[in-house]
């Protein structure tokens, strides 16, 4: 059913993750939480403890990263389970294998089961959250400015919207930019008449690959910062 009041759990999840405006709001709220949690080090003067701790900076920061990511997932899971429990009691699980029409190159039409569509979308969403957390980690090491850290997370979410991205990026560059895949459900569907996918390289597989590569780059950058100039960097922060 297209009526949200009659949708089962799986159809409701499909509706939520297929709404770019709703997902943008969710990601912005998550960005606030990520930036705030990473910035707590400056408010609580934890850098003094870091200097005398026997643990390496890499272990300290990555333990914090994992804790923040786990807390994000726990909060999101709790919120979704609460809503989905109500949906389940009202409308049941829904039809998992309900077909969704997708197109390739705006011509070839194929079908994908709703549960497959939702799982793929959620998997990309999880990877993107890891990307946001790593990005915030890098900037939290370099600066104590909460507004700057928050801006670095939120601005890409705004730029990544379809209409904005089209005015900023050449079509040939899009497949290599992570923000091009921000509306992953739209890419899984193969675009539509109003928002066609003009580059055939914009695919789910490429989106996952680009996201993983971006995460890897951020890991390398963060490790480089923590392993090389970290002692001077942290020592300086204890005096600020």
ChimeraX attribute file (.defattr): number of C-alpha atoms within 10 A of each C-alpha:
attribute: neighborCount
match mode: 1-to-1
recipient: residues
	/A:1	9
	/A:2	9
	/A:3	7
	/A:4	11
	/A:5	11
	/A:6	15
	/A:7	22
	/A:8	22
	/A:9	23
	/A:10	23
	/A:11	21
	/A:12	23
	/A:13	20
	/A:14	20
	/A:15	15
	/A:16	13
	/A:17	19
	/A:18	19
	/A:19	13
	/A:20	17
	/A:21	13
	/A:22	13
	/A:23	17
	/A:24	18
	/A:25	12
	/A:26	12
	/A:27	19
	/A:28	18
	/A:29	12
	/A:30	20
	/A:31	23
	/A:32	17
	/A:33	16
	/A:34	26
	/A:35	26
	/A:36	17
	/A:37	17
	/A:38	23
	/A:39	23
	/A:40	14
	/A:41	18
	/A:42	17
	/A:43	8
	/A:44	9
	/A:45	14
	/A:46	14
	/A:47	19
	/A:48	15
	/A:49	11
	/A:50	19
	/A:51	15
	/A:52	8
	/A:53	11
	/A:54	9
	/A:55	11
	/A:56	14
	/A:57	19
	/A:58	16
	/A:59	11
	/A:60	13
	/A:61	21
	/A:62	17
	/A:63	12
	/A:64	15
	/A:65	20
	/A:66	14
	/A:67	12
	/A:68	18
	/A:69	19
	/A:70	12
	/A:71	13
	/A:72	18
	/A:73	14
	/A:74	12
	/A:75	13
	/A:76	14
	/A:77	12
	/A:78	12
	/A:79	11
	/A:80	12
	/A:81	13
	/A:82	11
	/A:83	13
	/A:84	20
	/A:85	14
	/A:86	12
	/A:87	21
	/A:88	17
	/A:89	11
	/A:90	14
	/A:91	15
	/A:92	16
	/A:93	17
	/A:94	19
	/A:95	15
	/A:96	16
	/A:97	13
	/A:98	14
	/A:99	15
	/A:100	14
	/A:101	13
	/A:102	19
	/A:103	17
	/A:104	16
	/A:105	15
	/A:106	16
	/A:107	9
	/A:108	9
	/A:109	12
	/A:110	13
	/A:111	12
	/A:112	15
	/A:113	14
	/A:114	21
	/A:115	20
	/A:116	15
	/A:117	22
	/A:118	21
	/A:119	14
	/A:120	16
	/A:121	21
	/A:122	17
	/A:123	11
	/A:124	21
	/A:125	18
	/A:126	13
	/A:127	15
	/A:128	22
	/A:129	18
	/A:130	20
	/A:131	21
	/A:132	23
	/A:133	25
	/A:134	25
	/A:135	22
	/A:136	27
	/A:137	24
	/A:138	20
	/A:139	21
	/A:140	23
	/A:141	19
	/A:142	16
	/A:143	14
	/A:144	18
	/A:145	13
	/A:146	20
	/A:147	13
	/A:148	15
	/A:149	25
	/A:150	20
	/A:151	14
	/A:152	17
	/A:153	24
	/A:154	20
	/A:155	11
	/A:156	15
	/A:157	18
	/A:158	14
	/A:159	17
	/A:160	21
	/A:161	18
	/A:162	17
	/A:163	10
	/A:164	11
	/A:165	17
	/A:166	14
	/A:167	10
	/A:168	11
	/A:169	12
	/A:170	9
	/A:171	14
	/A:172	12
	/A:173	10
	/A:174	19
	/A:175	18
	/A:176	16
	/A:177	16
	/A:178	21
	/A:179	22
	/A:180	23
	/A:181	27
	/A:182	23
	/A:183	22
	/A:184	24
	/A:185	22
	/A:186	22
	/A:187	21
	/A:188	21
	/A:189	23
	/A:190	26
	/A:191	19
	/A:192	13
	/A:193	7
	/A:194	6
	/A:195	11
	/A:196	13
	/A:197	21
	/A:198	14
	/A:199	13
	/A:200	12
	/A:201	15
	/A:202	23
	/A:203	20
	/A:204	20
	/A:205	11
	/A:206	15
	/A:207	23
	/A:208	19
	/A:209	14
	/A:210	19
	/A:211	22
	/A:212	18
	/A:213	13
	/A:214	18
	/A:215	20
	/A:216	14
	/A:217	13
	/A:218	20
	/A:219	18
	/A:220	12
	/A:221	15
	/A:222	21
	/A:223	17
	/A:224	13
	/A:225	18
	/A:226	20
	/A:227	13
	/A:228	10
	/A:229	10
	/A:230	18
	/A:231	15
	/A:232	9
	/A:233	16
	/A:234	19
	/A:235	14
	/A:236	11
	/A:237	19
	/A:238	15
	/A:239	9
	/A:240	9
